[in-house]
């Protein structure tokens, strides 16, 4: 099992180690900056989970946001999949994907996929 940094506990789920604790001033991880608060790091992938808000491209994520992404040179890319791939699984309501067969964004309403078209 991986040893935890000072002030953290480590949990083992399967073969994956998780660190959890409270960060008073969390360091940036890659280009992701978690806000102050409870923090869990998934060590096998370098991913992390934060009970506060997360900023990408900003050191000060908006307080009313879970994820605050800022850029003046890039956009957000949703998962890309064909219509067949999209309809092969049942996602949570609110899931958005880019359907490469339709070349359109699609939103799952909780009952069906809806294609987002221009107005």
Secondary structure, DSSP 8 states (H G I E B T S, - for coil): -----TT-EEEEETTEEEEEEEESS---BTTEEE-SEEEEEETTTTEEEESS-EEES-SS--TT-SEEE--SS------EE-HHHHTTS---TT-EEEETTTTEEEEE-SSSEEE----
